[in-house]
């Protein structure tokens, strides 16, 4: 799960870096578009994994 969140943060960095380091032209938009795609896919992957973990948890039945 931590891998998806790390990827999410790196995607955010790709969005912010061009404005921090004053990229121009194609390099700026390449990083921004790629960063947005990475953020969306990383978030989606993290949500998919967390919902599958919830479904896999066994129900606690009162058998002793």
PDB file of N, H, CA, C and O in Angstrom:
ATOM      1  N   UNK A   1       0.821  -1.192   0.000  1.00  0.00           N
ATOM      2  CA  UNK A   1       0.000   0.000   0.000  1.00  0.00           C
ATOM      3  C   UNK A   1       0.867   1.259   0.000  1.00  0.00           C
ATOM      4  O   UNK A   1       0.518   2.252  -0.638  1.00  0.00           O
ATOM      5  N   UNK A   2       1.988   1.223   0.708  1.00  0.00           N
ATOM      6  H   UNK A   2       2.272   0.416   1.226  1.00  0.00           H
ATOM      7  CA  UNK A   2       2.837   2.412   0.772  1.00  0.00           C
ATOM      8  C   UNK A   2       3.413   2.767  -0.596  1.00  0.00           C
ATOM      9  O   UNK A   2       3.742   3.925  -0.853  1.00  0.00           O
ATOM     10  N   UNK A   3       3.534   1.769  -1.474  1.00  0.00           N
ATOM     11  H   UNK A   3       3.267   0.828  -1.265  1.00  0.00           H
ATOM     12  CA  UNK A   3       4.079   2.027  -2.807  1.00  0.00           C
ATOM     13  C   UNK A   3       3.157   2.947  -3.613  1.00  0.00           C
ATOM     14  O   UNK A   3       3.631   3.828  -4.330  1.00  0.00           O
ATOM     15  N   UNK A   4       1.851   2.743  -3.495  1.00  0.00           N
ATOM     16  H   UNK A   4       1.466   2.028  -2.912  1.00  0.00           H
ATOM     17  CA  UNK A   4       0.914   3.595  -4.226  1.00  0.00           C
ATOM     18  C   UNK A   4       0.977   5.030  -3.714  1.00  0.00           C
ATOM     19  O   UNK A   4       0.918   5.974  -4.501  1.00  0.00           O
ATOM     20  N   UNK A   5       1.097   5.198  -2.401  1.00  0.00           N
ATOM     21  H   UNK A   5       1.145   4.431  -1.761  1.00  0.00           H
ATOM     22  CA  UNK A   5       1.143   6.553  -1.847  1.00  0.00           C
ATOM     23  C   UNK A   5       2.467   7.228  -2.177  1.00  0.00           C
ATOM     24  O   UNK A   5       2.500   8.442  -2.376  1.00  0.00           O
ATOM     25  N   UNK A   6       3.551   6.477  -2.241  1.00  0.00           N
ATOM     26  H   UNK A   6       3.524   5.491  -2.079  1.00  0.00           H
ATOM     27  CA  UNK A   6       4.827   7.048  -2.661  1.00  0.00           C
ATOM     28  C   UNK A   6       4.744   7.494  -4.115  1.00  0.00           C
ATOM     29  O   UNK A   6       5.225   8.573  -4.464  1.00  0.00           O
ATOM     30  N   UNK A   7       4.145   6.678  -4.954  1.00  0.00           N
ATOM     31  H   UNK A   7       3.755   5.802  -4.670  1.00  0.00           H
ATOM     32  CA  UNK A   7       3.956   7.041  -6.353  1.00  0.00           C
ATOM     33  C   UNK A   7       3.069   8.274  -6.471  1.00  0.00           C
ATOM     34  O   UNK A   7       3.320   9.140  -7.309  1.00  0.00           O
ATOM     35  N   UNK A   8       2.046   8.360  -5.649  1.00  0.00           N
ATOM     36  H   UNK A   8       1.842   7.657  -4.968  1.00  0.00           H
ATOM     37  CA  UNK A   8       1.154   9.520  -5.625  1.00  0.00           C
ATOM     38  C   UNK A   8       1.946  10.797  -5.324  1.00  0.00           C
ATOM     39  O   UNK A   8       1.774  11.809  -6.003  1.00  0.00           O
ATOM     40  N   UNK A   9       2.805  10.748  -4.313  1.00  0.00           N
ATOM     41  H   UNK A   9       2.944   9.926  -3.761  1.00  0.00           H
ATOM     42  CA  UNK A   9       3.611  11.921  -3.940  1.00  0.00           C
ATOM     43  C   UNK A   9       4.590  12.277  -5.065  1.00  0.00           C
ATOM     44  O   UNK A   9       4.782  13.456  -5.364  1.00  0.00           O
ATOM     45  N   UNK A  10       5.201  11.286  -5.679  1.00  0.00           N
ATOM     46  H   UNK A  10       5.046  10.328  -5.436  1.00  0.00           H
ATOM     47  CA  UNK A  10       6.115  11.562  -6.794  1.00  0.00           C
ATOM     48  C   UNK A  10       5.365  12.169  -7.985  1.00  0.00           C
ATOM     49  O   UNK A  10       5.906  13.022  -8.689  1.00  0.00           O
ATOM     50  N   UNK A  11       4.138  11.737  -8.207  1.00  0.00           N
ATOM     51  H   UNK A  11       3.699  11.044  -7.635  1.00  0.00           H
ATOM     52  CA  UNK A  11       3.315  12.343  -9.254  1.00  0.00           C
ATOM     53  C   UNK A  11       3.016  13.804  -8.943  1.00  0.00           C
ATOM     54  O   UNK A  11       3.044  14.653  -9.835  1.00  0.00           O
ATOM     55  N   UNK A  12       2.729  14.096  -7.672  1.00  0.00           N
ATOM     56  H   UNK A  12       2.707  13.406  -6.947  1.00  0.00           H
ATOM     57  CA  UNK A  12       2.523  15.495  -7.271  1.00  0.00           C
ATOM     58  C   UNK A  12       3.778  16.314  -7.519  1.00  0.00           C
ATOM     59  O   UNK A  12       3.705  17.463  -7.954  1.00  0.00           O
ATOM     60  N   UNK A  13       4.932  15.714  -7.238  1.00  0.00           N
ATOM     61  H   UNK A  13       4.991  14.781  -6.885  1.00  0.00           H
ATOM     62  CA  UNK A  13       6.187  16.420  -7.479  1.00  0.00           C
ATOM     63  C   UNK A  13       6.352  16.748  -8.968  1.00  0.00           C
ATOM     64  O   UNK A  13       6.818  17.833  -9.316  1.00  0.00           O
ATOM     65  N   UNK A  14       5.974  15.823  -9.835  1.00  0.00           N
ATOM     66  H   UNK A  14       5.595  14.941  -9.552  1.00  0.00           H
ATOM     67  CA  UNK A  14       6.057  16.099 -11.267  1.00  0.00           C
ATOM     68  C   UNK A  14       5.172  17.274 -11.675  1.00  0.00           C
ATOM     69  O   UNK A  14       5.501  18.011 -12.605  1.00  0.00           O
ATOM     70  N   UNK A  15       4.065  17.444 -10.988  1.00  0.00           N
ATOM     71  H   UNK A  15       3.798  16.845 -10.233  1.00  0.00           H
ATOM     72  CA  UNK A  15       3.179  18.568 -11.286  1.00  0.00           C
ATOM     73  C   UNK A  15       3.781  19.882 -10.790  1.00  0.00           C
ATOM     74  O   UNK A  15       3.683  20.903 -11.470  1.00  0.00           O
ATOM     75  N   UNK A  16       4.399  19.861  -9.620  1.00  0.00           N
ATOM     76  H   UNK A  16       4.479  19.031  -9.068  1.00  0.00           H
ATOM     77  CA  UNK A  16       4.909  21.083  -8.987  1.00  0.00           C
ATOM     78  C   UNK A  16       6.286  21.491  -9.518  1.00  0.00           C
ATOM     79  O   UNK A  16       6.569  22.684  -9.633  1.00  0.00           O
ATOM     80  N   UNK A  17       7.137  20.531  -9.839  1.00  0.00           N
ATOM     81  H   UNK A  17       6.908  19.562  -9.746  1.00  0.00           H
ATOM     82  CA  UNK A  17       8.528  20.810 -10.216  1.00  0.00           C
ATOM     83  C   UNK A  17       8.686  21.793 -11.375  1.00  0.00           C
ATOM     84  O   UNK A  17       9.545  22.671 -11.292  1.00  0.00           O
ATOM     85  N   UNK A  18       7.907  21.693 -12.442  1.00  0.00           N
ATOM     86  H   UNK A  18       7.209  20.980 -12.509  1.00  0.00           H
ATOM     87  CA  UNK A  18       8.107  22.634 -13.546  1.00  0.00           C
ATOM     88  C   UNK A  18       7.905  24.095 -13.145  1.00  0.00           C
ATOM     89  O   UNK A  18       8.546  24.990 -13.696  1.00  0.00           O
ATOM     90  N   UNK A  19       7.013  24.330 -12.183  1.00  0.00           N
ATOM     91  H   UNK A  19       6.492  23.603 -11.735  1.00  0.00           H
ATOM     92  CA  UNK A  19       6.761  25.694 -11.732  1.00  0.00           C
ATOM     93  C   UNK A  19       7.817  26.137 -10.719  1.00  0.00           C
ATOM     94  O   UNK A  19       8.145  27.321 -10.635  1.00  0.00           O
ATOM     95  N   UNK A  20       8.350  25.180  -9.949  1.00  0.00           N
ATOM     96  H   UNK A  20       8.084  24.219 -10.018  1.00  0.00           H
ATOM     97  CA  UNK A  20       9.400  25.490  -8.981  1.00  0.00           C
ATOM     98  C   UNK A  20      10.710  25.817  -9.687  1.00  0.00           C
ATOM     99  O   UNK A  20      11.408  26.756  -9.304  1.00  0.00           O
ATOM    100  N   UNK A  21      11.043  25.047 -10.714  1.00  0.00           N
ATOM    101  H   UNK A  21      10.476  24.284 -11.026  1.00  0.00           H
ATOM    102  CA  UNK A  21      12.312  25.221 -11.410  1.00  0.00           C
ATOM    103  C   UNK A  21      12.185  25.997 -12.726  1.00  0.00           C
ATOM    104  O   UNK A  21      13.127  26.052 -13.516  1.00  0.00           O
ATOM    105  N   UNK A  22      11.018  26.591 -12.950  1.00  0.00           N
ATOM    106  H   UNK A  22      10.252  26.546 -12.309  1.00  0.00           H
ATOM    107  CA  UNK A  22      10.783  27.469 -14.100  1.00  0.00           C
ATOM    108  C   UNK A  22      11.021  26.789 -15.455  1.00  0.00           C
ATOM    109  O   UNK A  22      11.642  27.371 -16.345  1.00  0.00           O
ATOM    110  N   UNK A  23      10.519  25.546 -15.607  1.00  0.00           N
ATOM    111  H   UNK A  23      10.014  25.073 -14.885  1.00  0.00           H
ATOM    112  CA  UNK A  23      10.562  24.903 -16.918  1.00  0.00           C
ATOM    113  C   UNK A  23       9.690  25.703 -17.871  1.00  0.00           C
ATOM    114  O   UNK A  23       8.770  26.400 -17.442  1.00  0.00           O
ATOM    115  N   UNK A  24       9.974  25.606 -19.148  1.00  0.00           N
ATOM    116  H   UNK A  24      10.721  25.040 -19.496  1.00  0.00           H
ATOM    117  CA  UNK A  24       9.125  26.274 -20.134  1.00  0.00           C
ATOM    118  C   UNK A  24       8.763  25.298 -21.246  1.00  0.00           C
ATOM    119  O   UNK A  24       9.410  24.266 -21.425  1.00  0.00           O
ATOM    120  N   UNK A  25       7.733  25.640 -21.976  1.00  0.00           N
ATOM    121  H   UNK A  25       7.207  26.478 -21.830  1.00  0.00           H
ATOM    122  CA  UNK A  25       7.364  24.910 -23.174  1.00  0.00           C
ATOM    123  C   UNK A  25       6.952  23.472 -22.952  1.00  0.00           C
ATOM    124  O   UNK A  25       6.226  23.143 -22.013  1.00  0.00           O
ATOM    125  N   UNK A  26       7.437  22.624 -23.843  1.00  0.00           N
ATOM    126  H   UNK A  26       8.027  22.891 -24.605  1.00  0.00           H
ATOM    127  CA  UNK A  26       7.052  21.220 -23.870  1.00  0.00           C
ATOM    128  C   UNK A  26       7.474  20.473 -22.605  1.00  0.00           C
ATOM    129  O   UNK A  26       6.738  19.607 -22.132  1.00  0.00           O
ATOM    130  N   UNK A  27       8.623  20.787 -22.061  1.00  0.00           N
ATOM    131  H   UNK A  27       9.221  21.491 -22.445  1.00  0.00           H
ATOM    132  CA  UNK A  27       9.091  20.112 -20.846  1.00  0.00           C
ATOM    133  C   UNK A  27       8.120  20.337 -19.692  1.00  0.00           C
ATOM    134  O   UNK A  27       7.829  19.410 -18.936  1.00  0.00           O
ATOM    135  N   UNK A  28       7.619  21.558 -19.554  1.00  0.00           N
ATOM    136  H   UNK A  28       7.855  22.311 -20.168  1.00  0.00           H
ATOM    137  CA  UNK A  28       6.668  21.862 -18.482  1.00  0.00           C
ATOM    138  C   UNK A  28       5.403  21.034 -18.648  1.00  0.00           C
ATOM    139  O   UNK A  28       4.966  20.374 -17.705  1.00  0.00           O
ATOM    140  N   UNK A  29       4.812  21.060 -19.836  1.00  0.00           N
ATOM    141  H   UNK A  29       5.168  21.595 -20.602  1.00  0.00           H
ATOM    142  CA  UNK A  29       3.541  20.377 -20.031  1.00  0.00           C
ATOM    143  C   UNK A  29       3.695  18.861 -20.014  1.00  0.00           C
ATOM    144  O   UNK A  29       2.771  18.149 -19.621  1.00  0.00           O
ATOM    145  N   UNK A  30       4.834  18.371 -20.429  1.00  0.00           N
ATOM    146  H   UNK A  30       5.585  18.949 -20.748  1.00  0.00           H
ATOM    147  CA  UNK A  30       5.092  16.932 -20.348  1.00  0.00           C
ATOM    148  C   UNK A  30       5.063  16.485 -18.886  1.00  0.00           C
ATOM    149  O   UNK A  30       4.413  15.494 -18.553  1.00  0.00           O
ATOM    150  N   UNK A  31       5.761  17.206 -18.021  1.00  0.00           N
ATOM    151  H   UNK A  31       6.289  18.011 -18.292  1.00  0.00           H
ATOM    152  CA  UNK A  31       5.784  16.843 -16.602  1.00  0.00           C
ATOM    153  C   UNK A  31       4.418  16.999 -15.944  1.00  0.00           C
ATOM    154  O   UNK A  31       4.019  16.156 -15.141  1.00  0.00           O
ATOM    155  N   UNK A  32       3.704  18.058 -16.272  1.00  0.00           N
ATOM    156  H   UNK A  32       4.028  18.744 -16.924  1.00  0.00           H
ATOM    157  CA  UNK A  32       2.398  18.289 -15.661  1.00  0.00           C
ATOM    158  C   UNK A  32       1.405  17.204 -16.069  1.00  0.00           C
ATOM    159  O   UNK A  32       0.722  16.638 -15.216  1.00  0.00           O
ATOM    160  N   UNK A  33       1.321  16.914 -17.356  1.00  0.00           N
ATOM    161  H   UNK A  33       1.875  17.374 -18.049  1.00  0.00           H
ATOM    162  CA  UNK A  33       0.368  15.904 -17.830  1.00  0.00           C
ATOM    163  C   UNK A  33       0.736  14.526 -17.297  1.00  0.00           C
ATOM    164  O   UNK A  33      -0.137  13.786 -16.844  1.00  0.00           O
ATOM    165  N   UNK A  34       1.999  14.179 -17.345  1.00  0.00           N
ATOM    166  H   UNK A  34       2.708  14.780 -17.714  1.00  0.00           H
ATOM    167  CA  UNK A  34       2.434  12.891 -16.817  1.00  0.00           C
ATOM    168  C   UNK A  34       2.193  12.811 -15.310  1.00  0.00           C
ATOM    169  O   UNK A  34       1.775  11.769 -14.805  1.00  0.00           O
ATOM    170  N   UNK A  35       2.452  13.894 -14.597  1.00  0.00           N
ATOM    171  H   UNK A  35       2.791  14.741 -15.008  1.00  0.00           H
ATOM    172  CA  UNK A  35       2.206  13.930 -13.155  1.00  0.00           C
ATOM    173  C   UNK A  35       0.740  13.724 -12.823  1.00  0.00           C
ATOM    174  O   UNK A  35       0.413  12.986 -11.893  1.00  0.00           O
ATOM    175  N   UNK A  36      -0.148  14.368 -13.572  1.00  0.00           N
ATOM    176  H   UNK A  36       0.118  14.968 -14.327  1.00  0.00           H
ATOM    177  CA  UNK A  36      -1.586  14.205 -13.339  1.00  0.00           C
ATOM    178  C   UNK A  36      -2.000  12.748 -13.574  1.00  0.00           C
ATOM    179  O   UNK A  36      -2.749  12.181 -12.778  1.00  0.00           O
ATOM    180  N   UNK A  37      -1.524  12.155 -14.642  1.00  0.00           N
ATOM    181  H   UNK A  37      -0.916  12.616 -15.289  1.00  0.00           H
ATOM    182  CA  UNK A  37      -1.852  10.750 -14.913  1.00  0.00           C
ATOM    183  C   UNK A  37      -1.338   9.829 -13.804  1.00  0.00           C
ATOM    184  O   UNK A  37      -2.043   8.918 -13.369  1.00  0.00           O
ATOM    185  N   UNK A  38      -0.121  10.069 -13.358  1.00  0.00           N
ATOM    186  H   UNK A  38       0.451  10.809 -13.712  1.00  0.00           H
ATOM    187  CA  UNK A  38       0.454   9.242 -12.296  1.00  0.00           C
ATOM    188  C   UNK A  38      -0.329   9.394 -11.003  1.00  0.00           C
ATOM    189  O   UNK A  38      -0.599   8.404 -10.323  1.00  0.00           O
ATOM    190  N   UNK A  39      -0.700  10.630 -10.653  1.00  0.00           N
ATOM    191  H   UNK A  39      -0.481  11.434 -11.205  1.00  0.00           H
ATOM    192  CA  UNK A  39      -1.475  10.871  -9.435  1.00  0.00           C
ATOM    193  C   UNK A  39      -2.819  10.142  -9.501  1.00  0.00           C
ATOM    194  O   UNK A  39      -3.225   9.489  -8.540  1.00  0.00           O
ATOM    195  N   UNK A  40      -3.497  10.254 -10.629  1.00  0.00           N
ATOM    196  H   UNK A  40      -3.168  10.784 -11.410  1.00  0.00           H
ATOM    197  CA  UNK A  40      -4.803   9.604 -10.772  1.00  0.00           C
ATOM    198  C   UNK A  40      -4.672   8.090 -10.662  1.00  0.00           C
ATOM    199  O   UNK A  40      -5.440   7.451  -9.943  1.00  0.00           O
ATOM    200  N   UNK A  41      -3.708   7.515 -11.369  1.00  0.00           N
ATOM    201  H   UNK A  41      -3.084   8.035 -11.953  1.00  0.00           H
ATOM    202  CA  UNK A  41      -3.542   6.055 -11.340  1.00  0.00           C
ATOM    203  C   UNK A  41      -3.068   5.550  -9.977  1.00  0.00           C
ATOM    204  O   UNK A  41      -3.507   4.490  -9.530  1.00  0.00           O
ATOM    205  N   UNK A  42      -2.186   6.287  -9.316  1.00  0.00           N
ATOM    206  H   UNK A  42      -1.830   7.148  -9.679  1.00  0.00           H
ATOM    207  CA  UNK A  42      -1.713   5.871  -7.993  1.00  0.00           C
ATOM    208  C   UNK A  42      -2.845   5.925  -6.971  1.00  0.00           C
ATOM    209  O   UNK A  42      -2.985   5.020  -6.148  1.00  0.00           O
ATOM    210  N   UNK A  43      -3.653   6.982  -7.024  1.00  0.00           N
ATOM    211  H   UNK A  43      -3.539   7.717  -7.692  1.00  0.00           H
ATOM    212  CA  UNK A  43      -4.782   7.099  -6.102  1.00  0.00           C
ATOM    213  C   UNK A  43      -5.791   5.981  -6.358  1.00  0.00           C
ATOM    214  O   UNK A  43      -6.288   5.358  -5.420  1.00  0.00           O
ATOM    215  N   UNK A  44      -6.087   5.734  -7.625  1.00  0.00           N
ATOM    216  H   UNK A  44      -5.683   6.240  -8.387  1.00  0.00           H
ATOM    217  CA  UNK A  44      -7.026   4.671  -7.978  1.00  0.00           C
ATOM    218  C   UNK A  44      -6.506   3.314  -7.500  1.00  0.00           C
ATOM    219  O   UNK A  44      -7.265   2.510  -6.959  1.00  0.00           O
ATOM    220  N   UNK A  45      -5.215   3.065  -7.699  1.00  0.00           N
ATOM    221  H   UNK A  45      -4.598   3.719  -8.138  1.00  0.00           H
ATOM    222  CA  UNK A  45      -4.627   1.807  -7.245  1.00  0.00           C
ATOM    223  C   UNK A  45      -4.684   1.643  -5.738  1.00  0.00           C
ATOM    224  O   UNK A  45      -4.955   0.551  -5.238  1.00  0.00           O
ATOM    225  N   UNK A  46      -4.429   2.721  -5.012  1.00  0.00           N
ATOM    226  H   UNK A  46      -4.209   3.608  -5.418  1.00  0.00           H
ATOM    227  CA  UNK A  46      -4.488   2.669  -3.552  1.00  0.00           C
ATOM    228  C   UNK A  46      -5.907   2.397  -3.079  1.00  0.00           C
ATOM    229  O   UNK A  46      -6.110   1.635  -2.134  1.00  0.00           O
ATOM    230  N   UNK A  47      -6.891   3.013  -3.726  1.00  0.00           N
ATOM    231  H   UNK A  47      -6.726   3.633  -4.493  1.00  0.00           H
ATOM    232  CA  UNK A  47      -8.285   2.790  -3.339  1.00  0.00           C
ATOM    233  C   UNK A  47      -8.730   1.369  -3.675  1.00  0.00           C
ATOM    234  O   UNK A  47      -9.474   0.757  -2.910  1.00  0.00           O
ATOM    235  N   UNK A  48      -8.285   0.849  -4.800  1.00  0.00           N
ATOM    236  H   UNK A  48      -7.680   1.347  -5.421  1.00  0.00           H
ATOM    237  CA  UNK A  48      -8.622  -0.525  -5.170  1.00  0.00           C
ATOM    238  C   UNK A  48      -8.044  -1.513  -4.167  1.00  0.00           C
ATOM    239  O   UNK A  48      -8.704  -2.479  -3.783  1.00  0.00           O
ATOM    240  N   UNK A  49      -6.825  -1.268  -3.752  1.00  0.00           N
ATOM    241  H   UNK A  49      -6.289  -0.483  -4.065  1.00  0.00           H
ATOM    242  CA  UNK A  49      -6.181  -2.176  -2.802  1.00  0.00           C
ATOM    243  C   UNK A  49      -6.849  -2.100  -1.438  1.00  0.00           C
ATOM    244  O   UNK A  49      -7.041  -3.127  -0.787  1.00  0.00           O
ATOM    245  N   UNK A  50      -7.204  -0.905  -0.998  1.00  0.00           N
ATOM    246  H   UNK A  50      -7.048  -0.071  -1.526  1.00  0.00           H
ATOM    247  CA  UNK A  50      -7.821  -0.783   0.325  1.00  0.00           C
ATOM    248  C   UNK A  50      -9.214  -1.404   0.345  1.00  0.00           C
ATOM    249  O   UNK A  50      -9.602  -1.986   1.358  1.00  0.00           O
ATOM    250  N   UNK A  51      -9.976  -1.298  -0.742  1.00  0.00           N
ATOM    251  H   UNK A  51      -9.661  -0.825  -1.565  1.00  0.00           H
ATOM    252  CA  UNK A  51     -11.299  -1.926  -0.767  1.00  0.00           C
ATOM    253  C   UNK A  51     -11.187  -3.441  -0.855  1.00  0.00           C
ATOM    254  O   UNK A  51     -12.029  -4.147  -0.300  1.00  0.00           O
ATOM    255  N   UNK A  52     -10.177  -3.957  -1.533  1.00  0.00           N
ATOM    256  H   UNK A  52      -9.493  -3.384  -1.984  1.00  0.00           H
ATOM    257  CA  UNK A  52     -10.019  -5.411  -1.601  1.00  0.00           C
ATOM    258  C   UNK A  52      -9.589  -5.963  -0.251  1.00  0.00           C
ATOM    259  O   UNK A  52      -9.956  -7.088   0.091  1.00  0.00           O
ATOM    260  N   UNK A  53      -8.826  -5.212   0.522  1.00  0.00           N
ATOM    261  H   UNK A  53      -8.527  -4.299   0.245  1.00  0.00           H
ATOM    262  CA  UNK A  53      -8.433  -5.659   1.860  1.00  0.00           C
ATOM    263  C   UNK A  53      -9.635  -5.702   2.792  1.00  0.00           C
ATOM    264  O   UNK A  53      -9.728  -6.582   3.648  1.00  0.00           O
ATOM    265  N   UNK A  54     -10.546  -4.764   2.633  1.00  0.00           N
ATOM    266  H   UNK A  54     -10.470  -4.049   1.938  1.00  0.00           H
ATOM    267  CA  UNK A  54     -11.747  -4.750   3.465  1.00  0.00           C
ATOM    268  C   UNK A  54     -12.600  -5.978   3.170  1.00  0.00           C
ATOM    269  O   UNK A  54     -13.135  -6.597   4.090  1.00  0.00           O
ATOM    270  N   UNK A  55     -12.731  -6.335   1.894  1.00  0.00           N
ATOM    271  H   UNK A  55     -12.297  -5.832   1.147  1.00  0.00           H
ATOM    272  CA  UNK A  55     -13.542  -7.494   1.509  1.00  0.00           C
ATOM    273  C   UNK A  55     -12.920  -8.806   1.964  1.00  0.00           C
ATOM    274  O   UNK A  55     -13.645  -9.767   2.220  1.00  0.00           O
ATOM    275  N   UNK A  56     -11.605  -8.869   2.070  1.00  0.00           N
ATOM    276  H   UNK A  56     -11.016  -8.088   1.862  1.00  0.00           H
ATOM    277  CA  UNK A  56     -10.929 -10.119   2.410  1.00  0.00           C
ATOM    278  C   UNK A  56     -10.896 -10.401   3.905  1.00  0.00           C
ATOM    279  O   UNK A  56     -10.548 -11.513   4.304  1.00  0.00           O
ATOM    280  N   UNK A  57     -11.244  -9.437   4.740  1.00  0.00           N
ATOM    281  H   UNK A  57     -11.527  -8.534   4.416  1.00  0.00           H
ATOM    282  CA  UNK A  57     -11.209  -9.662   6.181  1.00  0.00           C
ATOM    283  C   UNK A  57     -12.317 -10.641   6.567  1.00  0.00           C
ATOM    284  O   UNK A  57     -13.471 -10.465   6.177  1.00  0.00           O
ATOM    285  N   UNK A  58     -11.963 -11.667   7.332  1.00  0.00           N
ATOM    286  H   UNK A  58     -11.025 -11.810   7.649  1.00  0.00           H
ATOM    287  CA  UNK A  58     -12.987 -12.637   7.729  1.00  0.00           C
ATOM    288  C   UNK A  58     -13.936 -12.036   8.761  1.00  0.00           C
ATOM    289  O   UNK A  58     -13.557 -11.192   9.574  1.00  0.00           O
ATOM    290  N   UNK A  59     -15.167 -12.494   8.698  1.00  0.00           N
ATOM    291  H   UNK A  59     -15.475 -13.179   8.038  1.00  0.00           H
ATOM    292  CA  UNK A  59     -16.133 -12.057   9.691  1.00  0.00           C
ATOM    293  C   UNK A  59     -15.872 -12.801  10.988  1.00  0.00           C
ATOM    294  O   UNK A  59     -15.539 -13.986  10.988  1.00  0.00           O
ATOM    295  N   UNK A  60     -16.028 -12.097  12.074  1.00  0.00           N
ATOM    296  H   UNK A  60     -16.299 -11.134  12.074  1.00  0.00           H
ATOM    297  CA  UNK A  60     -15.822 -12.718  13.374  1.00  0.00           C
ATOM    298  C   UNK A  60     -17.124 -13.369  13.822  1.00  0.00           C
ATOM    299  O   UNK A  60     -18.125 -12.698  14.072  1.00  0.00           O
ATOM    300  N   UNK A  61     -17.083 -14.678  13.914  1.00  0.00           N
ATOM    301  H   UNK A  61     -16.270 -15.223  13.710  1.00  0.00           H
ATOM    302  CA  UNK A  61     -18.259 -15.450  14.312  1.00  0.00           C
ATOM    303  C   UNK A  61     -18.008 -15.967  15.706  1.00  0.00           C
ATOM    304  O   UNK A  61     -16.889 -16.356  16.041  1.00  0.00           O
ATOM    305  N   UNK A  62     -19.019 -15.972  16.500  1.00  0.00           N
ATOM    306  H   UNK A  62     -19.928 -15.656  16.228  1.00  0.00           H
ATOM    307  CA  UNK A  62     -18.866 -16.347  17.906  1.00  0.00           C
ATOM    308  C   UNK A  62     -18.733 -17.824  18.175  1.00  0.00           C
ATOM    309  O   UNK A  62     -19.412 -18.332  19.067  1.00  0.00           O
ATOM    310  N   UNK A  63     -17.896 -18.543  17.452  1.00  0.00           N
ATOM    311  H   UNK A  63     -17.344 -18.131  16.727  1.00  0.00           H
ATOM    312  CA  UNK A  63     -17.652 -19.964  17.708  1.00  0.00           C
ATOM    313  C   UNK A  63     -16.493 -20.106  18.686  1.00  0.00           C
ATOM    314  O   UNK A  63     -15.431 -19.511  18.501  1.00  0.00           O
ATOM    315  N   UNK A  64     -16.707 -20.884  19.706  1.00  0.00           N
ATOM    316  H   UNK A  64     -17.570 -21.367  19.856  1.00  0.00           H
ATOM    317  CA  UNK A  64     -15.644 -21.105  20.700  1.00  0.00           C
ATOM    318  C   UNK A  64     -15.250 -22.543  20.736  1.00  0.00           C
ATOM    319  O   UNK A  64     -14.372 -22.924  21.510  1.00  0.00           O
TER     320      UNK A  64
END
